[in-house]
Amino acid sequence: MRVRLEGPGPSGWPEINAEGELEMHDGARFRVGVLEALDGEVNAREYRLKLLGRG
């Protein structure tokens, strides 16, 4: 899964190997892990995620 973030969340940009939750427009929630920053480590806005399960 590839995700683009429009702005930092309350805790800032996610770190590589961090886990988090992704909420879809229909309310479904999924646990995800951050695999890599696709546009550089510093202030990255695009990430490759791994789906870990339903949240």
Legacy VTK file of the C-alpha trace (Angstrom):
# vtk DataFile Version 3.0
C-alpha trace
ASCII
DATASET POLYDATA
POINTS 55 float
0.000 0.000 0.000
1.263 3.477 -0.815
0.038 6.496 1.139
0.627 10.227 0.713
0.350 12.419 3.803
-0.829 15.992 3.392
0.502 17.247 6.721
2.097 16.001 9.916
-0.147 14.483 12.538
-0.034 15.382 16.218
3.143 13.338 16.710
4.864 14.467 13.492
5.806 12.341 10.499
5.866 8.549 11.025
9.178 6.787 11.592
10.328 3.772 9.576
9.242 0.491 11.249
6.570 2.340 13.257
3.071 0.897 13.495
-0.094 2.929 13.249
-3.711 2.952 12.202
-5.198 4.011 8.881
-8.876 4.982 8.678
-10.665 4.724 5.341
-13.445 7.063 4.168
-16.115 4.481 5.098
-14.860 4.236 8.700
-12.974 0.935 8.325
-9.720 0.916 10.305
-6.550 -1.022 9.560
-3.286 -1.531 11.438
-0.280 -0.727 9.255
3.504 -0.738 9.538
5.732 1.843 7.836
8.235 0.040 5.573
10.024 2.921 3.858
9.875 6.596 2.935
9.602 6.836 -0.852
10.816 10.408 -1.205
13.656 10.560 1.328
13.873 10.213 5.077
13.707 13.903 6.037
10.140 15.291 5.971
8.961 12.438 3.746
5.389 12.655 2.528
5.026 9.342 0.678
5.420 6.006 2.438
5.193 2.321 1.617
3.063 0.559 4.220
2.405 -3.060 5.101
-1.128 -4.060 6.070
-0.969 -5.828 9.453
-4.663 -6.455 10.040
-7.974 -4.834 10.885
-7.903 -2.219 13.610
LINES 1 56
55 0 1 2 3 4 5 6 7 8 9 10 11 12 13 14 15 16 17 18 19 20 21 22 23 24 25 26 27 28 29 30 31 32 33 34 35 36 37 38 39 40 41 42 43 44 45 46 47 48 49 50 51 52 53 54
